Amino acid sequence: MFRISGLLMMAFAVFLSGLLFWTSQSVQRAEEELAKINQTLTAEEDSLRVLTTEWSYLNRPDRLEKLAQETLEIETDNPKDAPFIIEGMEEIPEPMVPAIPQAKPVRYDVPVENEGAKDE
């Protein structure tokens, strides 16, 4: 009996060792995948930071004003003289609202003739 229980204990120990090895390998694979994801995330954050900086640089008011003057060929030095500058709320036109009827249109059905009237 002692030999059978010893063999069973030895087999159980080998099984648990294999299970422990498999679990540790799974954890290592998961950690490697997490490291790759974190590396990708860091690269994306750096890229986003660079793009945000470029956007801020390209949207400087002095640069945009210069581009607008070159593109639109505005000859004024005073921006208030430009025709597209709105100085007050009064100058904003009312939006155009399409004419929509208030009620549903009446349905124009053709009346059906009485069958009795045909006989006469």
Backbone hydrogen bonds, N-H to C=O, Kabsch-Sander energy under -0.5 kcal/mol:
donor,donor_aa,acceptor,acceptor_aa,energy
5,S,1,M,-2.2
6,G,2,F,-2.0
7,L,3,R,-2.3
8,L,4,I,-2.5
9,M,5,S,-2.5
10,M,6,G,-2.3
11,A,7,L,-2.6
12,F,8,L,-2.4
13,A,9,M,-2.3
14,V,10,M,-2.2
15,F,11,A,-2.3
16,L,12,F,-2.6
17,S,13,A,-2.2
18,G,14,V,-2.4
19,L,15,F,-2.4
20,L,16,L,-2.5
21,F,17,S,-2.4
22,W,18,G,-2.6
23,T,19,L,-2.3
24,S,20,L,-2.4
25,Q,21,F,-2.3
26,S,22,W,-2.0
27,V,23,T,-2.3
28,Q,24,S,-2.3
29,R,25,Q,-2.2
30,A,26,S,-2.3
31,E,27,V,-2.5
32,E,28,Q,-2.2
33,E,29,R,-2.2
34,L,30,A,-2.3
35,A,31,E,-2.3
36,K,32,E,-2.1
37,I,33,E,-2.3
38,N,34,L,-2.6
39,Q,35,A,-2.2
40,T,36,K,-2.4
41,L,37,I,-2.6
42,T,38,N,-2.4
43,A,39,Q,-2.2
44,E,40,T,-2.4
45,E,41,L,-2.4
46,D,42,T,-2.4
47,S,43,A,-2.4
48,L,44,E,-2.6
49,R,45,E,-2.3
50,V,46,D,-2.3
51,L,47,S,-2.6
52,T,48,L,-2.4
53,T,49,R,-2.0
54,E,50,V,-2.5
55,W,51,L,-2.4
56,S,52,T,-2.3
57,Y,53,T,-2.3
58,L,54,E,-2.7
59,N,55,W,-1.5
60,R,57,Y,-1.0
64,L,60,R,-2.6
65,E,61,P,-2.5
66,K,62,D,-2.0
67,L,63,R,-2.6
68,A,64,L,-2.6
69,Q,65,E,-2.4
70,E,66,K,-2.2
71,T,67,L,-3.0
72,L,68,A,-2.9
73,E,69,Q,-0.8
74,I,69,Q,-0.8
81,D,78,N,-1.7
82,A,79,P,-1.1
85,I,82,A,-1.2
87,E,85,I,-0.6
91,E,88,G,-0.9
92,I,89,M,-1.0
100,I,98,P,-0.8
108,Y,106,V,-0.5
109,D,107,R,-1.2
117,A,114,N,-0.6
118,K,114,N,-0.7
118,K,115,E,-0.5
119,D,115,E,-0.8
120,E,116,G,-0.7
